[in-house]
Amino acid sequence: MQTAIQTESKARRAVVPKVMRAAVYRGRQDVRLETVSVPEIGRGEILLRVHTCGICGTDLKKIATGSHSAPRIFGHETSGQIVATGEGVENFSVGDRVMVFHHIPCRECYYCRHKVFAQCPVYKKVGATAGFEPSGGGFAEYVRVMDWIVRDGVVKLPDHVSYEQASFVEPVNTCMKGIEALDVKSGETLLVMGQGPIGLILAILAKRAGAEIVTSDLYPQRLKISETYGLKRNVNAASEDPAKAVRELTGGRGADTVILAVAGNNLIRTAIDAARPGGKIMLFAQTQRSEVSIDPASICVDEKILLGSYSASVELQKENVRLVFGGEIDFARLITHRFSLEQAVEALELAAHPAADSMKIVIQPGMEWEKV
């Protein structure tokens, strides 16, 4: 009996230290590299050794505004290797390479029945943590993944898929959800304002759906990257008004659809102006609550449709994973800066104040364990 127990224990757990390094949020504009306890896992849970975690704009906003209580460990675009499994875990084993979603809805509540999954109370509960209040945890060496996420939100990586490519599964899902909500039609003109990583992914997916894409950004370097993904009609917003440019390209009408992939609320009016009468405007980066001024007649008289999209859709998970893992699009090529966990504060600073040549920025605790 003793031998059987030891064998099961070995199968369920690799050698894991008691403490680890993590980038800990301590309040507004305050993230510190600290030594913390490796989280314990329970029944139905797994422990993940983080290889790559992308830096998302929503985490940057939380840090910048101090909107969430401290301490926390953020980071949710996470891929890595399983080093421990709790009792009852049957579909995953120690050594499996996986990516992890941090939100999964219940699929039973009012909002799930209406397919507004991001409003589900269970979805709003974060199911991955490196300690403290669950907040994703990817900016640490190890992450505890809770049971409902293990059941529906952990995806094994095929051998040919890198950790870097896999870290895009969650953000690509959010973009795919937005494109689906817009019901993009083949041949329509679609303007994407902002060509950071999310804006570029949105443009790629809209082009894939058959739209004629126009992109705009303040940085010409980003527009050049867009061109390498087949996005040829670009507007330098530093010297040209995107609304005026898209009207000139469409015989004075404006874009059929406009996606605002930049957080600045001052661009909402420009996005609305860029859409044709009867066109659609999607707010994709406006995650901070505030008051803004818009022309109500543009919605009523001009019959423009203003809508939003937030977070991922569980219904798109399989399609999304097939796209990211299938190799059709090299999302990992968007990564311009890779930082070790010890450089996490520097990485977050660059992501919060991007340079002209910076696109996707990732933190890679796996930099260290791959060397061993």
C-alpha positions in Angstrom: 0.0 0.0 0.0 2.8 2.4 0.9 4.5 1.7 -2.5 1.3 2.4 -4.4 0.8 5.7 -2.6 4.4 6.8 -3.4 4.0 5.8 -7.0 0.7 7.8 -7.3 2.4 10.8 -5.6 5.3 10.7 -8.0 2.9 10.6 -11.0 1.0 13.5 -9.7 3.8 15.8 -8.8 7.2 16.8 -10.2 9.8 18.4 -7.9 8.4 21.8 -7.0 10.0 24.4 -4.7 8.2 25.9 -1.7 8.8 29.5 -2.8 9.0 31.3 -6.1 9.5 34.7 -7.7 6.6 36.8 -8.8 5.7 40.4 -9.9 3.4 41.5 -7.2 1.0 44.4 -7.6 1.0 46.4 -4.4 -1.2 49.3 -5.5 -1.5 52.1 -8.1 1.6 52.1 -10.3 3.4 49.8 -7.8 4.6 46.4 -8.9 7.4 44.7 -7.1 9.5 41.6 -7.8 9.0 39.5 -4.6 9.5 36.0 -3.2 6.2 34.4 -2.4 4.9 30.9 -1.6 4.2 28.5 -4.4 0.4 28.0 -4.3 -1.0 24.7 -3.1 -3.5 22.9 -5.3 -6.6 20.9 -4.3 -8.8 18.3 -5.8 -9.4 18.7 -9.5 -6.7 21.4 -9.8 -3.3 21.6 -11.5 -0.1 23.5 -10.9 1.4 25.1 -14.0 5.1 26.1 -14.4 4.8 29.2 -16.5 6.9 29.5 -19.6 5.4 32.5 -21.4 2.8 35.1 -20.4 1.8 38.0 -22.6 1.2 41.4 -21.1 -2.4 42.5 -21.7 -3.7 46.1 -21.8 -6.4 45.3 -19.2 -3.7 44.4 -16.6 -1.8 47.6 -17.4 -4.9 49.7 -16.8 -5.6 48.0 -13.4 -2.0 48.7 -12.4 -2.1 52.3 -13.7 -5.4 53.2 -12.0 -5.1 51.1 -8.8 -8.6 49.9 -9.5 -8.1 46.6 -7.8 -7.3 45.8 -4.2 -3.7 44.7 -3.4 -1.7 42.5 -3.3 -2.4 40.6 -6.5 -0.4 38.8 -9.2 -1.7 39.6 -12.7 -1.0 37.9 -16.0 -3.5 35.8 -18.0 -2.1 35.1 -21.5 -0.4 32.0 -20.1 1.3 28.9 -21.4 3.5 26.4 -19.6 4.0 22.9 -18.3 2.0 21.0 -15.8 4.1 20.0 -12.7 1.4 18.7 -10.4 -2.2 17.4 -10.6 -4.7 17.1 -7.8 -6.8 14.1 -7.1 -9.6 13.5 -9.6 -7.7 15.1 -12.6 -7.8 12.5 -15.4 -7.3 14.4 -18.6 -4.0 16.0 -17.8 -0.6 14.6 -16.6 2.6 16.0 -15.2 4.7 17.1 -18.1 1.8 18.1 -20.4 2.4 21.4 -22.3 -0.7 23.6 -22.0 -2.2 27.0 -22.3 -4.7 28.2 -19.7 -7.8 30.4 -19.8 -8.5 32.3 -16.6 -12.2 32.7 -17.1 -14.8 30.0 -18.0 -18.6 30.6 -17.7 -21.1 28.3 -16.1 -23.1 27.9 -19.3 -26.4 27.8 -17.3 -27.2 31.2 -16.0 -29.3 33.9 -17.7 -26.3 35.5 -19.4 -24.9 32.2 -20.6 -28.3 31.3 -22.1 -28.2 34.6 -24.0 -24.6 34.0 -25.0 -23.2 37.0 -23.1 -20.6 34.9 -21.4 -18.5 37.7 -20.0 -21.4 38.8 -17.8 -21.8 35.4 -16.2 -21.1 35.5 -12.4 -18.9 32.4 -12.7 -17.0 33.9 -15.6 -16.3 37.0 -13.5 -14.5 34.7 -11.0 -10.9 34.3 -11.9 -9.9 30.6 -11.8 -6.1 30.9 -12.0 -3.8 32.3 -9.3 -0.2 32.6 -8.2 -1.4 33.6 -4.7 -3.4 36.3 -3.0 -6.7 37.3 -4.7 -7.0 35.2 -7.9 -5.9 37.5 -10.8 -4.4 35.3 -13.5 -1.0 34.8 -11.9 1.0 34.5 -15.1 3.6 37.0 -13.9 5.0 34.3 -11.6 6.9 31.0 -11.9 3.9 28.8 -10.9 0.1 29.2 -11.3 -2.6 27.2 -9.5 -5.4 26.4 -12.0 -8.8 25.8 -10.3 -11.1 22.9 -11.0 -13.7 24.5 -13.3 -10.9 25.9 -15.5 -9.2 22.5 -15.6 -12.4 21.0 -16.9 -13.1 23.5 -19.7 -10.3 26.0 -20.0 -7.0 24.2 -20.3 -5.8 23.2 -23.7 -2.9 20.8 -24.5 -0.3 22.0 -27.0 0.6 19.8 -30.0 4.4 19.1 -30.2 4.8 21.6 -33.1 3.2 24.5 -31.3 5.5 26.8 -29.3 4.7 28.2 -25.9 4.9 31.7 -27.5 2.3 30.9 -30.2 0.1 29.2 -27.5 0.1 32.4 -25.4 -2.0 34.0 -28.1 -4.9 31.7 -27.8 -6.8 33.8 -25.2 -6.3 37.2 -26.9 -7.1 35.8 -30.3 -10.3 34.4 -28.9 -11.3 37.9 -27.7 -10.7 39.3 -31.2 -12.5 36.5 -32.9 -15.5 37.2 -30.6 -15.5 40.8 -31.7 -15.3 40.0 -35.4 -18.2 37.5 -35.0 -20.3 40.1 -33.2 -19.8 42.5 -36.1 -21.0 39.9 -38.6 -18.4 41.0 -41.1 -19.4 40.6 -44.7 -17.2 39.9 -47.7 -16.2 43.0 -49.6 -17.2 45.6 -47.0 -14.8 48.2 -45.9 -13.6 47.9 -42.3 -11.3 50.4 -40.6 -9.3 49.3 -37.6 -8.0 52.2 -35.5 -4.8 51.2 -33.7 -2.3 48.7 -34.8 -0.9 47.4 -31.6 -1.1 43.6 -31.2 -4.8 43.5 -30.6 -5.7 45.9 -33.4 -3.5 44.0 -35.8 -5.1 40.7 -34.8 -8.5 42.2 -35.3 -7.5 43.4 -38.7 -6.1 40.0 -39.6 -9.3 38.2 -38.6 -11.5 40.7 -40.4 -9.4 40.3 -43.6 -9.8 36.6 -43.2 -13.6 37.1 -43.0 -13.4 38.8 -46.4 -13.5 42.5 -45.5 -11.4 45.2 -47.3 -9.2 46.4 -44.5 -7.9 49.9 -43.7 -5.7 50.4 -40.7 -4.5 53.5 -38.9 -1.9 54.1 -36.2 0.4 56.9 -35.0 3.5 54.8 -35.5 4.6 54.1 -39.1 6.6 51.2 -37.8 3.4 49.4 -36.7 1.8 50.0 -40.1 4.9 48.4 -41.7 4.3 45.3 -39.5 0.7 45.3 -40.6 1.8 45.2 -44.2 3.8 42.0 -43.6 0.4 40.4 -42.7 -1.1 41.4 -46.0 -2.7 44.7 -44.7 -1.8 47.1 -47.4 -4.2 50.1 -47.0 -2.8 52.0 -44.0 -3.3 55.5 -42.7 -0.6 57.4 -40.7 -2.7 59.0 -38.0 0.1 61.3 -37.0 -0.3 63.2 -40.3 -3.7 62.2 -41.7 -7.3 62.0 -40.3 -8.4 58.4 -40.5 -12.1 59.4 -40.9 -11.3 61.7 -43.8 -9.0 59.1 -45.4 -11.6 56.3 -45.3 -14.3 58.5 -46.7 -12.0 59.3 -49.7 -11.4 55.6 -50.2 -15.2 54.9 -50.2 -16.6 57.6 -52.4 -17.4 59.8 -49.5 -19.5 57.3 -47.6 -17.2 56.1 -44.8 -16.4 52.7 -43.6 -19.0 50.0 -43.3 -17.5 49.1 -40.0 -15.0 50.8 -37.6 -13.2 49.1 -34.8 -11.6 51.3 -32.1 -8.7 49.2 -30.8 -7.1 52.2 -28.9 -8.0 52.9 -25.3 -8.2 56.7 -25.7 -11.8 57.8 -25.3 -11.0 61.0 -27.3 -11.0 58.8 -30.4 -14.6 57.6 -30.0 -16.0 60.6 -31.9 -13.5 60.0 -34.7 -14.5 56.4 -35.0 -18.2 57.3 -35.2 -17.4 60.0 -37.8 -15.4 57.4 -39.9 -18.4 55.1 -40.2 -20.9 55.5 -43.0 -24.6 56.1 -42.3 -26.0 52.8 -41.1 -22.5 51.6 -40.4 -21.2 49.9 -37.2 -18.7 51.1 -34.7 -17.2 48.7 -32.2 -15.5 49.9 -29.0 -12.9 47.2 -28.2 -10.5 48.9 -25.8 -12.7 51.1 -23.6 -12.5 49.1 -20.4 -12.4 52.0 -17.9 -15.8 53.5 -17.0 -16.0 57.3 -17.7 -18.3 59.8 -19.3 -17.8 60.8 -22.9 -19.6 63.1 -25.3 -21.0 61.8 -28.6 -23.4 63.2 -31.2 -26.7 61.4 -30.5 -28.0 62.3 -34.0 -25.2 60.2 -35.5 -26.8 57.2 -33.8 -30.5 58.2 -34.4 -30.6 60.2 -37.6 -27.6 58.6 -39.3 -28.7 55.2 -38.0 -25.2 54.2 -37.0 -24.8 51.2 -34.6 -22.5 51.5 -31.6 -21.6 48.3 -29.9 -18.9 46.8 -27.7 -17.1 43.5 -27.2 -15.3 42.3 -24.1 -13.2 39.2 -23.3 -13.5 35.7 -24.8 -16.3 33.4 -25.9 -16.2 29.8 -24.8 -18.3 28.9 -27.9 -15.3 30.0 -30.1 -12.7 28.1 -28.1 -12.3 25.1 -30.5 -12.3 27.2 -33.6 -9.9 29.6 -32.1 -7.5 26.9 -30.9 -7.6 25.3 -34.4 -6.6 28.7 -35.9 -3.8 29.4 -33.5 -2.4 25.9 -33.5 -2.9 25.3 -37.2 -0.1 27.5 -38.4 -2.1 29.6 -40.9 -1.1 32.8 -39.0 2.2 33.2 -37.2 1.0 35.2 -34.2 4.3 34.7 -32.3 5.9 37.0 -34.9 4.1 39.8 -33.2 6.4 39.4 -30.2 9.1 42.1 -30.3 10.3 42.1 -26.7 10.9 39.1 -24.3 11.7 39.7 -20.7 12.7 37.2 -17.9 10.7 37.2 -14.8 13.4 39.1 -13.0 12.9 41.9 -15.6 9.1 41.9 -15.1 8.8 45.4 -13.8 10.8 46.7 -16.8 8.6 44.7 -19.1 5.4 46.2 -17.6 6.9 49.7 -17.9 7.6 49.3 -21.6 4.2 47.8 -22.2 2.5 50.7 -20.4 4.6 53.2 -22.4 5.2 51.5 -25.8 8.0 52.6 -28.1 7.5 52.9 -31.8 9.1 49.6 -32.4 7.4 47.6 -29.6 4.4 45.3 -30.3 3.7 42.3 -28.2 5.7 42.1 -25.0 5.9 38.9 -23.0 7.3 37.8 -19.7 9.0 34.4 -19.8 9.9 32.7 -16.5 10.6 29.8 -18.9 13.7 31.6 -20.0 15.4 30.3 -16.9 14.1 26.7 -16.7 14.8 26.1 -20.4 18.5 26.7 -19.7 18.6 24.0 -17.1 
